Amino acid sequence: MLINKVSNSFDYLLFSCIFILFLLLFWGAPDYYSHRIAKLMWENGHIAFFALITPFVLRRVPRYNIFSQLALSFTYAVLLGTFIEFIQSYIGRDASIQDIYRGALGAVSCNLFLLIKKRSNQSKPLVIIFFFSLLPIIYEQKSLINAIVLELEMYEDFPALASFNSKNSISNWSGQELEIQQDNTINKNATLKATLLANAQYSTLTLKHFLKNWNEFKVLEIELFLVSKEAIELCFKITDLEHNIKNKDFTNRFNLCKKIQPKLNKIKINLVDIKNAPLTREFNLYEVSEITLFSKNLKVEKDIHILKIGLNDFTK
């Protein structure tokens, strides 16, 4: 009696999780500005949903041999996954073959796990197959693991906003022809080399991932080296979350353009100036979103090296 109650409670809990995950397949997805770890974890939703629903599906079909059951779990996951992606494409969500693949991984792995439980006396081959079925799921977590490592590095390096301790730190940026150089004549430490393109209205380099709360600091410091024979004008755009979501107008962010010389350039920006930059409000230093460097209408492409981007409170 007690075992039945526990089993029923577990089924209700499992069904509740499935129902919630099913709703989340269509509502509440992270947006472009959501934290990257949240977005990467969200991608596991299809794996979790199909892993949890598999016991309910298999419970209601005839008992086939092992390979037939695996083929069945794969087939239903692909068909249901395709249907889900089709519906998503009509409600403003992006359809993705990768999500169908993730769903099939979740279904097949769960099926193997259930088969191992039921056939404990002949489960060694199944255990091996189950292990190999987990490898693609583990590989799917590569980006998530890298993002977590980078986040830990960001907390360790703070108040530095950008560091180039590893090749993976390049994923904190977006831009053209980016390269982290560990050994160079510009600086004894690693730098980020970026190319500003010629014959383009704007050529941009954006730091997207960094600690967003600057409220306790006074100055933003940027050090960069221009590889050139002549100076260029380089502009700096700093935005907060409100700018990105509500009003992307030029007057609703911080803007600064400076002549950059072909040498080491040290730029200091008072955070008070950033705070007062928007015309109709205060810039939110608790939710800074992006730091962008860009050139305009260059005739010849230029290389720049970013040595440092960090905060200072004048106390050090």
Residue pairs with C-beta under 8 A, 6 or more apart in sequence:
14 52
14 55
14 56
15 56
17 52
18 49
18 52
18 53
18 56
21 45
21 48
21 49
21 52
22 49
24 45
25 45
25 46
25 49
25 84
25 88
26 87
26 88
26 91
26 93
29 42
29 93
30 38
30 39
30 42
33 241
33 244
33 245
33 289
36 147
36 209
37 144
37 147
37 148
37 151
40 143
40 144
40 147
41 144
43 98
43 99
43 102
43 140
44 102
44 140
44 141
44 144
46 81
46 99
46 100
46 102
46 103
46 106
47 102
47 103
47 105
47 106
47 137
47 140
48 106
49 103
49 106
50 77
50 80
50 81
50 102
50 103
50 104
50 105
50 106
50 107
50 110
51 106
51 107
51 109
51 110
52 110
53 107
54 73
54 77
54 106
54 107
54 110
54 111
54 114
55 110
55 114
57 73
57 76
58 69
58 72
58 73
58 111
58 114
61 72
63 69
64 72
66 115
66 126
69 111
69 115
70 108
70 111
70 112
73 107
73 108
73 110
73 111
74 104
74 107
74 108
76 107
77 100
77 103
77 104
77 106
77 107
77 108
78 100
78 103
78 104
80 103
81 99
81 100
81 103
81 104
82 100
84 99
84 103
85 95
85 96
85 97
85 99
85 100
86 95
88 94
88 95
89 95
102 140
105 133
105 136
105 137
105 140
106 137
108 133
109 130
109 133
109 134
109 137
112 126
112 129
112 130
112 133
113 130
115 123
115 126
116 123
116 126
116 127
116 130
119 126
146 168
146 171
147 171
149 168
150 168
150 169
150 171
150 172
150 209
151 209
153 163
153 165
153 166
153 169
154 163
154 172
154 209
154 210
154 211
155 211
157 163
157 165
158 211
158 311
159 217
159 310
159 311
159 312
159 313
160 308
160 309
160 310
160 311
161 207
161 210
161 211
161 291
161 309
161 310
161 311
162 169
162 172
162 173
162 192
162 207
162 210
162 306
162 308
162 309
162 310
163 169
164 180
164 182
164 189
164 190
164 191
164 192
164 306
165 190
166 180
167 180
169 180
170 178
170 179
170 180
170 192
171 209
172 207
172 208
172 209
172 210
173 192
173 194
173 205
173 206
173 207
173 208
174 204
174 205
174 206
174 208
175 194
175 204
175 205
175 206
176 194
176 195
176 196
176 197
176 203
176 205
177 194
177 195
178 192
178 193
178 194
178 205
179 192
179 193
179 194
180 190
180 191
180 192
180 193
181 190
181 191
181 192
181 193
181 305
182 190
184 191
184 193
184 305
186 225
186 264
186 305
186 307
187 225
187 305
187 307
189 307
191 225
191 305
191 306
191 307
192 305
192 306
193 303
193 304
193 305
194 205
194 303
194 304
194 305
194 306
195 203
195 301
195 302
195 303
196 203
196 205
196 232
196 294
196 295
196 298
196 301
196 302
196 303
196 304
197 203
197 298
197 301
198 298
198 299
198 300
198 301
199 298
199 299
200 297
200 298
201 296
201 297
202 294
202 295
202 296
203 294
203 295
203 298
203 301
204 292
204 293
204 294
205 292
205 293
205 294
205 304
205 306
206 290
206 291
206 292
206 293
207 290
207 291
207 292
207 309
208 290
210 288
210 291
210 309
212 286
212 287
212 288
212 289
213 285
213 286
213 287
213 288
214 220
214 271
214 285
214 286
214 288
214 311
215 285
215 286
216 313
217 271
217 311
217 312
217 313
218 270
218 271
218 272
218 312
218 313
218 314
219 268
219 269
219 270
219 271
219 311
219 312
219 313
219 314
220 238
220 268
220 269
220 271
220 274
220 309
220 310
220 311
221 266
221 267
221 268
221 269
221 308
221 309
221 310
221 311
221 312
222 236
222 266
222 267
222 268
222 269
222 306
222 308
222 309
223 264
223 265
223 266
223 267
223 306
223 307
223 308
223 309
224 234
224 260
224 264
224 265
224 267
224 293
224 304
224 305
224 306
224 307
225 263
225 264
225 265
225 304
225 305
225 307
226 232
226 234
226 260
226 261
226 262
226 263
226 265
226 302
226 303
226 304
227 262
227 302
227 303
227 304
227 305
228 262
228 302
228 303
229 262
230 262
231 259
231 260
231 261
231 262
232 259
232 260
232 295
232 298
232 302
233 257
233 258
233 259
233 260
233 295
233 296
234 257
234 258
234 260
234 293
234 294
234 295
234 304
235 255
235 256
235 257
235 258
235 293
235 294
235 295
235 296
236 254
236 255
236 256
236 257
236 258
236 267
236 269
236 291
236 292
236 293
237 253
237 254
237 255
237 290
237 291
237 292
237 293
237 294
238 253
238 254
238 269
238 274
238 277
238 283
238 288
238 290
238 291
238 292
239 253
239 254
239 288
239 289
239 290
239 292
240 253
240 283
240 284
240 285
240 287
240 288
240 289
241 284
241 287
241 289
242 252
242 281
242 284
242 287
243 252
243 253
243 278
243 289
244 289
244 290
251 278
251 279
251 280
252 278
252 279
252 280
252 281
253 277
253 278
253 283
254 269
254 273
254 274
254 277
254 278
254 283
255 277
256 269
258 265
258 267
260 304
264 307
271 285
271 311
274 283
274 285
275 282
275 283
275 285
276 282
276 283
277 283
291 309
293 304
295 302
